[in-house]
Amino acid sequence: MERFEEELQARAEQAEEVILAYLPPVEGRQKVICEAMGYSFRSGGKRLRPIMMREAFLLFDKEEKNVHPFMAALEMIHTYSLIHDDLPEMDNDDLRRGLPTCHVKYGQAMAVLAGDGLLNLAFETVTEALSQWENETLIRGAKAASILAKRAGYRGMIGGQVVDILAEEPGHVSDEEELTFIHANKTSALLQAALTIGGVMGGANEEQVEKLSHIGYLVGLAFQIRDDILDVTGSQEELGKPIGSDERNEKSTYVSLVGLEAAGEKVRSLSKQAMEELEQLPGDKTFLQALFAYLIERRK
């Protein structure tokens, strides 16, 4: 595990170097928004999504330069979603990765605009790359851009967030189907984007791209169910946050719906299926296998 975490850190540093190069300079009359965007974008995190995208690309190709704009764009979208999630109207969080959240540091209006700015910058980054490409690379890039938009939009991440908010209304009780929808869209959608865009840009065929998409779905769902389990069985020291918050907030989870044992079995089943499907893809899958196991079996 220690060796894997060293490898993960090395890849995170690689991804960091790639994605930070796409941030705008802090200048002009609007420089405060560039500063706020950069503040949240630089606030740490494991950079899992750009790492996954790069690893999926490397299964099919080794000349990775063309996937770099998409690595940055996906992390911009992920960061904007966190800025908006932290707002008082959403999750009302004051800290993110040990730092004041964007709205605490810059105010709510600037936080909203910083999220909007990162979302727009994501597609500015992608379309600027597309304008420089031609032939097969351009075709792949256009397909990848479409995947990015769909997975981030109302049929993906935003759609999952909407249903999650509606599920928090007084008296509402989620069933397993609704909970699966929320997890599949709030969490799995951007993992699917990472893996499928990596595959598309690397030259994967349609069957392989579909396989990558389903693997992302499985891993994201397993990750979130594991999160539900840890909220019951973990310790505050391991998690770095209070445990039992789901129960205190009367929030429906896989554990509350089906019980701890069945939730654990669901995680194992999803993980096994994801690993089996990953094995069917070409290339060196060693790191991706270890990464998925790390995410699904984590203690924190």
N, C-alpha and C positions, 0 to 999 in steps of 0.2 A: 504493500500500500504506500509506503514511504517513497519508493522509487516512482510509482505512478504519479503521486502528487508532485514530485519534482518535474516529471515530464509534462504534467498539466500546467504547472507554473511556467515552464519554458514556452509552451504553446500560447499561453495567455500573454506572455510578453511579446511574442511574435505578432499575435493578433492586435495587441495594443499599439505596436509600432505602425501597423498597417492602417488601422482605423483612425488614429489621431491625426494622420496626415490629411484627412478630408475635412477637418474642422475649419471654419472660417477664421480669419484674423479678427482680433478684438479692436475694431476701429470704426470711425464714422459716427454720425449722430446716433445711430442705432446700436452703438457698441455694447450697451448694457445687455441687450438681448443675446449678442454673441458671447458675452461673458457668462450669462446665465446658462446658455446651452452648453458651453464648455465645462462649466462647473459640474453639472449633472453627468455629462458624458465622461468626465475624467474621474468620477467619484469611486472608481474601483469596480469590483465584481469580477467574476471568473472568466468573463467573455466567452461563455459556453457556446452561444449561437454562432459567432464568427469562427470559433474553433471547429465546431461541427461542420460548418459549411466548407471550410478548407479541407478537412479530413475526407468528407464525401467527394469533393473534387479530386483529391489525390488518388481515390480508388480508380479513376478513369484517365487521369492526365497528370503530368508533373509540371507543366508550365502554368503556374498559378496566378500570374499577374492579372488576367482578365476577371478573376473572381474577386479581387480586392475591393472594387467599388461596391459590390453586393455585400461583402462582409461588413463594410462600414455602414451601408444603408440599413441593413437589418439591425445592427446595434443602435443606430439612431432611432429607429422605430421602437425598439425595446425600451430605450431610455425615455423617449417621450411618453410611453405608456406608464412608466413608473412615476414620472413627474405628475401626470394627471391623476394616477391612482392615489398619490399622497395628499391631494388637495382636500380641504375640509369637506367639500361636497361629496367626496368619494370615501377614502379610508381614513382621512384626517390623521395622517402620521407626521410627526415632527422630526423624526430621524430616519435616515436612509444610509446604511453602511457606516453607521457611527458618526455621520455628519448631519447638520441641519438640512432638512429637505429644501427643495428649490423655492417653494412658496414661503418658507420661514425666512430664508436668506434674502429673497428678492421681492417678496410680496406676491399675492395671489394673481394679480393681473399679469405680471411679468412671467410667473410660472406657467400660466396658460399659454402665453405667447411663446415661451421657450419650448414647450411641448409642440406647439404648432410649427415653430421654426425648425425643429429637428425632423418632424414628419416631412415638411416641404424639402428640407435639405437632403433627406434620404432619396427622394425622387429626382432632385436636381443632380445629385451625385451619379445616379444610375443613367439618367438621360444624357448627361454630358459624356459618359463613357460610350453610350450607344451611338452618339453623333460622330465618334471617332472610329467606329468599327465598320466592317463591311462583310459581305458574304456570310459564311456559316457562323462566324462569331456574332454578327449582328442578329441573325435569326435566333441563336441561343440566348443572346442577351434580351431580346424582346420577349421571349417566352419566360425567362427568369423574372423580368420586370412584372409581367402579368401575375406570376405566382406570388411575388412579394406583395403586390397590391391586394390580391384576393385574400391571402392569409392574414393580412393586417387589418382588413376592413370589416364590414358588417357581416360578411359570411365567415369571418374568422375571429381574430382577437377581440374586436369591438363587439361583435355579436355575443361572444361569451361573456364579456363584461356586462352587457345589457341584461342578459338573463340572470346573472349573478346579483345585480342590483335589485331586480324585480323579486328575486327569491328572498331578499332580506326584508321585504315588507311584512309588517305585523300579521301574524296568523298564517303566513305562508309556510307550507311544508313541502320540501323537495322530495321527489322520488328518485330512484336510481337512474332512470333515463334522463331526467333533467340534470342531475349532478354530472353524469357522463358528458352531456352536451356542454356544460360549463367548463369542465376540465379540458375537454377535447378542443375547445376554442380558445379559452384564456391561456392555456399552457401549451398544448400540443401544436397549435397552429403555427407558432413561430419556430418550433423545432422542426416541423414539417417543411417550413419555408427554408430553413437552414440546410437541411439534408437534400431537398429536391433541387434547390437552386445550385448547390454544389454539384449535384449529379448532372443537371442540364448543362451547366457551363463546362463541365468536364467531358461531355459527349455521351452521356448515358442514353440508352435507348428508352422507349416509352415504358416498357415493362420494368426496367430497372428504376426508372424515376418513380413509378407507382409503388414499387417495393420500398424505396426510400421514404416516400410519403407515409406509408403504412407503419414503417418502423418508427418514424417520428411521432405518429399518433399513439402507438403502444407505449413508447418510452415516456411521453408526456403524461399519459393517463396513470401509468405506474408511479411516476414521480409524485403526482399530486395525491394519490391514495397513500403513498408512503408518508407524505406530509401529514395527512389526517391521522395516521397511526402514531407518528412521533409526537403529535399534540397530546396524545393520551399516555404513551409509554416513555417518552423521552424525559430528559432532565433539563432544568433551566440552564445548568452549566454547559451542557452539550449543545443545546439549541441556541443559546445566547438571547433567549427571549422567554417570557413567562409561558408555562405550559397550561393546557386546559382552557385556552381562550375560546376555542370553538364551542365547548360545552357552556361556558359562562355567557357567551353571546347567543346561545340557542341556535347555533348554525348547523344545518344539516351537513353531514359528512358521510363518507363510506362506512366509517366505523359506527356512527349512530344509526345508519340504515340497516347494515347487514351484520354488524358485530366485528370484533377485533380479529377473530380467527378467520372469518370469511374474507375480510379485507386483506389480511396477510396472504391468503391463498390467491386472491385476485392479483396481487402484486407479483407473486411468483409465476402465475400463469402468463401474465402480460410480458414479464421479463423473459421467460423461456421462449415465447413466440417471437419476440423482437430479436433475440440472439439467433434463433433458427433462421429467420428471414435474412438477417445480416450475413449469415454464413453463405447464403446463396449468391451474394454479390462478388465481383472480382476484386483483385487488389489486396493489399495488406490491411486487414481489418483489426489488427491487434489493439491499437490504441482506442478505436471506437468501441470495441467490446469492453475494454477496461473502463472507459468513460461511462458507458451505459450502466455497467455494474456499480460503479461508484455513485452515480446519481440515484439509482433505484434502491441500493442497499445502505445508503448513508445513515449515520446516526445524528446528523445535525444539518 
